[in-house]
Amino acid sequence: MRAAAPSGSRTINLEHRHEPDAIAARLAEGTKPNYLRDWVYGGIDGAVTTFAIVAGVVGAALSANIVIILGLANLIADGISMAAGNYSATKTEHDELERARAMEKRHIAIDPDGEREEIRQIFMAKGFEGETLERAVDAITADRERWISTMITEELGLSENIRSPTAAATATFAAFIACGAVPLVPYFVFEPSTANPVALAMTATVFFIIGSMKSRWSLQRWWVSGLETLTIGCGAAAIAFGIGYALRGFGAG
């Protein structure tokens, strides 16, 4: 939708409509968990760690077979590890929310007056006062679930819109495998002398694309976000290459 800007300024685009029916329909849909960070997290880490291994092996002047073996081993093992870690971390958020819900339910049952006073002071801090404040307190505490939800979000600062642990883990694993496989593909197709620069170019492109896509959900310009991610990824690979180069021939003979 195009919304009229103040007089003397240009017309701007808004992210959604603000007519009453449009607002009602949007609010009725509710909020949905966003798995973008799981995709970005898995994609960047997959490309960085796999390419770092590739760079380290190349720096050590080892064979293409070693690149493939170590790269694939890391791709599968680290992908599973990251997915499992993300699953556990996200599940912990669910456990924390359920613990908070049970605690507030118990407090309301044992000391409802004290919990009403907490609601009152929370909304006083927001600028409510007098009859308006009391009506707000009465409306919230008239429904037990609304009362509990308000305490969870306003007093404890927790969100009730939590991602699914399974979906979060799946997104992380899929992005890790998809992006982490990119540095390895050239070594299945080309000789090492050709595969090395091709892997570098392909992985750098992946870093830039991930960063550019990430900018859609931030205030950064797409090319700034892309270059930022590219710099991080290539920096990690450069360090790995340097270590491999420094240890070239270590233990030989």
N, C-alpha and C positions, 0 to 999 in steps of 0.2 A: 504494500500500500504506500502511496505517496501522501505525506502529511504536509500541510501548509506550514511553512516556517514563519517566524515573526516578520513583520513588515520590513522591507529593505534587505532581507537575506534570501538566499536561494532555497528552493524546495529540497527537502531531504528525504531519504528513505528510512522508514522505521522497520523494525524486525517483525512486527505483527500488528494486526488491526486493533482499534480501540473502541469500536462500536459496542454497545451493551451485549448484543447477541454473540458477537465474536469473542468478547471477554468471557461470557458465560460458558461458551463451548470450550474455550481453551482451558479454563479452570476446571471444568468437568472432566477433562482428560487426565488431570493430575500431572504430577512430575514423574519422570522416568529416570532411572539410573543412567549415567553416562559412562561408557566403557572406553572413551577416547584415551584416557591416560594409560589404560592397560595395553592398548594397541601401540601407543607411542613408546611406552616403557619397554615392551617386549621387542618392538622393531628396532629401536636404537641400540638396545643392549645386545640383541642378536647380531646385528651388523658389526658393532664395535668389537665384541669379544671374538667372533669368528675371524674378522679381518685382522685383529691383533695377533691371533695365533698364526694366521697365514703370513703376516709381515715378519713375525719372529722367526718362523721356519725359513722364510726366504732370506732374511738377514743372516741366518746361520748357514746358508748355502746348502740346505738339505734338499733331498729329492722331492719331486712332485708327489710321489706316493705318500711321503710323510705328511705333506700338506693336506692331502685328502683324508688320510687316516686320522690325524689329530683334529682336523677341522670337523669331520663328521662326528667323531667321538664327543667333541665339545658341543656341537650343535644339538645332539640328542640329549646328552646328560645335563647340560646347562639349561636347555629349554625345559626339561622336566623339573629341574630344581627350581627354576624361576616360577613356573606355573604352580608348583606345590607351595612355594613361599607366599605367592600372591593369594592362593586359596586360603592358607592359614591366617594371613593378615586380615583378609576381608571377613573371614568367619569370626575373627576376634571382634570386629566391629559389631557383628550381629549379637555375639555373646554379651558385649558391653551394653548394647541397647536393651536386651532382654533383662539383664541384671538391673538396669536403671528403671525399667518399666515395673518390675516386681517390687523394687524398693519404694517407688512412688505410690504404687497401689497399696502397699502395707502402711505407709505413712498416712495416706488419706483415710484408711480404715481405722487407724489407731488415734490419730490426732487431726481430724478434719478442720478444726478451727485454726490450728497452726498452719495447715496447708493453704487455707483460704487467705490467711494473712500474708503468706508468701506471694500468692497471686496478686493480692492488693498492692504490695510493695513493688512487685515487678512492673505493674502497669502505672503506678505512681511515678516510677523512674522514667516511663515513656511519656509522661506529661498528662496523664489522666488525673482528674480530681473531682471531688464532689459527687453529685448524683451520677454523672457519666462514669466515674470510676466504680461506684457501687453496682451499677447496672452491668458493667463489663465483668466484674467479679461474679455476680449472680449468674450471668449467662454462661460463663466458662465452667463454673463449679456445678451447674445444673446437670451436666452430662459427665459421667465418670471417665469415659474414654477421652473426651475432649480435655478434661481436667488433667489427666495423666500426660497426654501428648503435649499440652502447654508447659507443664513442669519439665518434661524431658528436653524440649527445645529451648525454652526461655531460661530455666534455672540451671540446667546441666550443660546446655550448649551442644546437645547431640542432634544429629540429623536422623530422621526416620526414613529418609530416602536412601537406602543402602544398596549397593550393588550385590548381585548374586555371586557368592564365592566361586561357583562352578563356571558361570559365564565369564567372570573376571580372569580366572585361571586359563580358560580356553582361549580368550582373546590374547592374553600374554603369550601363550605357547604358540598359537598360530602365527602371530606377528614375528615372534622370535625365529621360528623355523623359516618363514617366508623370506625375511630380510637377511637372516644369518646364512642362508644357502647361497646368496648372491656372490660372495667372495670365492666360493668353491667351484662354481659352475665353470669358469674358464679353464680350470685345471683338468676337467674331464674332456675338454674339447681341443685345447691348444697345447703346444710345447711350453715348458716353463718360461722360456725367454719371451714368448708372446703372451702367455697367461698372466704374467705379473702385471704389466701395464693395463691389460684389459680388466683384471680384477680390481685394480686401483680405480680405474675410471668408472666401472659399474658400481662399486661400493660408494664412491664419492657421490655419484648420482642419487643413490638410495638415501644417503645422509641428507642431501639437499632437499629431496622430495618429502621426506618425513618432516623435516623442519618447516618446509613451506606449507604443508598441510596443517601442521600444528598451529600456524599463525591464524587460521580461520577461527580459533577459539581464544585468541589473545589479542592484545593491542599492538603487537609488533607487525611491521610490514613483512610480507611473505618472504622477500629476499633476505631481509635481516635475520629472520628466524631460520631460514634455510642455511645461510652462511654460518650462523651460530652452531647449529647441529653439525654441519660439515666440519667446522673447526674442532669441535669436541671429538668427533670420530677419528679424524685424521691425526689429531694430536695423540690419542691413545695408540693408534697404529704406529706412529712414528717412534713412540717410546718402546713399543714391543720390537720394532725393527732394530732399534739401537741396541737393545739388550741382546737380541739374537746375533747381531753383527759383532758385538763385543765378546760374546762367548763362542764365536765361530772356531771350531776345532777343539773346543774344550773337552778334555777326556779322550781325545783321539790318541790312538797308540797305547 
